[in-house]
Every structure is written in C-alpha cells, then in structure tokens.
Amino acid sequence: MDNEIMYVSKECHEKMHNELTMLTTVRRKEISRQIAEARSHGDLSENAEYDAAKESQAMNEIKIADLEQKISCARIMDENAIPLNKAVLGTTVTLKDLNDGEKICYALVSEPEADISIDKISVDSPVGKGLLGHKENDIIEIKVPAGILKYKIIKIERSR
C-alpha cells in the first residue's frame, strides 16, 4: 500500500492503534524473552527455538511497520457527512440478486475493516467497486472471477 489516504471508522482506527500498542509492547517483550531463553540453551547455529523466535521477531516487526503505515494514512470518516442517496464508503447496501432472487446486505468499508463473514466488503473489492456511486433501484452488473453478478439495489442506509 502506498501513502494514499484511507478513510476508516472510529472503531477501526482505535482497533489499529490498540493492535499496534499490543505488538510494540506486549508482543515485543514476549519475543525478547523467547530469544533470551533460546540463547541460554547454547549453540545458536543448531538451535531451532532461537531460529523460530528470531522469525517471530521479524514477522512482528513487519506487522508493526504495516500498521504504522496504515495508521499514518488513515483518516476517520465523518459519519454525518456520508450521503445516503448513493452507495459509498460507510453505507450498507441491500441488494436483490437478479439471478436467484436472494437478498444480500453489504456494508461498504475500507480494506482494514473488511470481513466477509459479517458482510463487510472493501470498497476496493470487485463487488465493492461495482457498487460505488450507484443509487437505489439501479440494476448493476459486476464482473468477478466467477462470472457476472447482476443485482438491483433495494436500499442504501448509513452503516452502523
């Protein structure tokens, strides 16, 4: 990810800060103890515990750098400024699948908040991009790897 501004909810911003704090304090100390313990076992050239601890340290530092970069680009959305006349970041869109008649609701969120298991999709995903800017009663076709999805937008509301 480059240094592009990324709009997130207040909750997501707090979650990223909390995770960063945990990684830089608690997790770093745990890993440091693991390295010290492994080092105390002697020869480091054949010490699998030491190698694993150093690998954990490297992965933790990568996560920290990634989170710091995301936080530096994150801006908290003003939820009251979200227009409700079209599908945009911060709205929940109720769709009717025109292929099988099923109703689906998706909250349009930024990439760090996306979680398909709770129907939060990134505005950068194919479906998210396909919904952006459309209004209630629009019929849209979205090309995805599995084919073409055809939806009618039933309702647009502010995400909770």
C-alpha positions in Angstrom: 0.0 0.0 0.0 1.3 3.4 -0.8 0.7 6.7 1.1 -2.9 7.1 -0.2 -5.4 8.5 2.3 -7.7 5.7 3.6 -10.9 6.5 5.4 -11.9 4.3 8.3 -14.4 4.2 11.0 -13.5 5.5 14.5 -13.7 1.9 15.8 -11.3 0.6 13.1 -8.9 3.5 13.9 -9.0 2.6 17.6 -8.6 -1.1 16.8 -5.5 -0.4 14.7 -3.9 1.7 17.5 -4.7 -0.9 20.1 -3.2 -3.7 18.0 -0.1 -1.5 17.4 0.3 -0.9 21.1 0.0 -4.6 21.8 2.6 -5.5 19.2 5.1 -2.9 20.3 4.8 -3.6 24.0 3.4 -7.0 25.0 4.4 -9.0 21.9 7.9 -7.5 21.6 8.6 -8.3 25.3 7.3 -11.9 24.8 9.6 -12.4 21.8 12.5 -10.9 23.6 12.1 -13.4 26.4 11.8 -16.2 23.9 15.1 -15.2 22.2 16.8 -14.9 25.6 15.5 -18.3 26.7 16.6 -19.9 23.4 20.0 -18.2 23.6 20.6 -19.6 27.0 20.5 -23.1 25.5 23.9 -22.7 24.0 25.0 -23.2 20.3 22.8 -20.9 18.2 23.8 -22.5 14.9 21.7 -25.6 15.6 19.1 -24.0 17.9 15.6 -24.3 16.3 14.0 -22.4 19.2 16.3 -19.5 18.6 15.6 -19.5 14.8 11.8 -19.7 15.5 12.0 -16.8 18.0 14.0 -14.6 15.5 11.5 -15.4 12.8 8.6 -14.4 15.1 10.5 -11.2 15.8 10.9 -10.4 12.1 7.2 -11.1 11.5 6.2 -8.9 14.4 8.3 -6.0 13.1 6.7 -6.4 9.6 3.2 -6.2 11.2 4.3 -3.2 13.2 5.6 -1.4 10.1 2.5 -2.2 8.1 0.2 -1.0 10.9 2.2 2.2 11.4 1.9 2.9 7.6 -1.8 2.3 7.6 -2.4 4.5 10.7 -0.3 7.3 9.1 -2.6 7.2 6.1 -5.9 6.7 8.0 -8.5 9.4 8.4 -11.6 8.9 10.5 -14.8 9.3 8.5 -17.4 11.9 9.5 -20.4 9.6 9.6 -22.8 12.5 9.4 -21.3 13.6 6.1 -22.0 10.3 4.3 -24.5 10.8 1.5 -27.4 8.3 1.6 -28.5 8.7 -2.0 -25.8 6.5 -3.4 -23.5 3.6 -2.4 -20.4 5.0 -0.9 -17.9 4.1 1.9 -19.8 3.9 5.1 -23.1 2.8 3.7 -24.9 -0.5 3.9 -26.4 -1.6 0.6 -29.3 -4.1 0.3 -29.3 -5.9 -3.0 -31.5 -8.3 -4.8 -29.6 -10.9 -6.7 -31.4 -11.0 -10.1 -30.1 -14.5 -10.9 -31.7 -16.2 -7.9 -33.9 -13.6 -6.1 -31.8 -13.7 -2.9 -31.5 -10.5 -0.9 -28.0 -9.6 0.3 -26.7 -6.8 2.5 -23.2 -5.5 2.4 -21.6 -2.8 4.4 -19.1 -0.9 2.3 -15.9 -0.4 4.3 -12.2 0.3 3.9 -9.8 -2.6 3.4 -8.7 -3.0 7.0 -12.3 -3.3 8.1 -13.4 -5.8 5.5 -14.7 -9.1 6.9 -17.0 -11.1 4.5 -18.1 -13.4 7.3 -20.0 -10.4 8.7 -20.9 -8.9 5.3 -18.4 -6.1 5.4 -16.8 -5.8 2.0 -14.0 -3.5 1.0 -14.7 -0.7 -1.5 -11.6 -1.9 -3.2 -13.0 -5.4 -3.9 -14.6 -6.2 -7.2 -18.2 -6.1 -5.7 -17.4 -3.0 -3.6 -16.1 -1.1 -6.7 -19.1 -2.3 -8.7 -21.5 -0.8 -6.2 -19.8 2.5 -5.6 -21.8 5.5 -6.9 -25.0 3.6 -7.7 -28.4 4.6 -6.4 -31.5 2.8 -5.1 -33.3 0.9 -7.9 -30.2 0.8 -10.1 -29.6 -2.5 -11.8 -25.9 -3.3 -12.0 -23.7 -6.0 -13.4 -20.4 -6.7 -11.7 -17.7 -8.8 -13.3 -16.0 -11.1 -10.8 -13.6 -14.0 -11.4 -16.6 -16.5 -11.2 -18.6 -14.6 -13.8 -21.0 -11.7 -13.8 -23.2 -10.8 -10.9 -26.4 -9.0 -11.6 -28.0 -7.0 -8.7 -30.8 -4.5 -8.2 -30.1 -2.0 -5.3 -33.1 -2.2 -3.0 -31.9 0.1 -0.2 -29.0 2.3 0.9 -28.5 3.3 4.5 -25.8 4.5 6.9 -23.7 1.6 8.3 -24.0 1.0 12.0 
